[in-house]
Every structure is written in structure tokens, then in C-alpha cells.
Amino acid sequence: MHILVTVRQLDASDKLKSFAEERANKLTRYYDLIQEIEVTIEGGKEGHEGNHVEVLVNAEHNNTFVANASDDNPYAAIDACCDKLERQISEHKKKFRNRKHQTS
């Protein structure tokens, strides 16, 4: 599995990048078929406050999961994105599992 962390318009420390990698790596607990995770952290632009984080998860069988979050604290935005993705992946896995074991 490949994790790519990109930081734009923000002076990011190695601590922020490693936090994003650790948090993204925990998503593999929920779904084994994850192939790539892309984390994009953008600093506040003019007219916009806070930091914007987007996380893309590419899995086998052309499944893509996306989460966005904005917050003044980039760590909180990363946590929010990963929480959203955990929910999306769990729902997808439950739907896939239930499809195979339908009762009629």
C-alpha cells in the first residue's frame, strides 16, 4: 500500500506529515483491499480561514472513497477526514457483505 502526503501553501513539519501517514495507515484495519491513500493538506487561502484536508482512498475493484474537512487545526481536520472515511469504508464493506448473504 502506498501513502502519499502532499502539503500546499503551508509550512508543514515532519510531525504533521507523519501524523497524517499514521492516521491514514489505520484505515487498512477496516478494508484489506486498499491500494493507495492520498492526503492533501492545504493552508488557508485569502478569503478562507483554516486548513483544508482532502483524503482519497483507492481500493481494488475501482472503489474510491473521498473525504474533505476544514479546520483551523490541521490535525483536527485530518482526524475528521479519517473518521468520515472509516464510516464510508465500514458501510461499503457491510453492504458488500450483505449482498452475498441475502435472505429471501
Summary of the structure (lengths in Angstrom):
residues: 104
radius of gyration: 15.2
end to end distance: 38.2
largest distance: 56.6
contacts: 289
relative contact order: 0.18
helix: 41%
strand: 33%
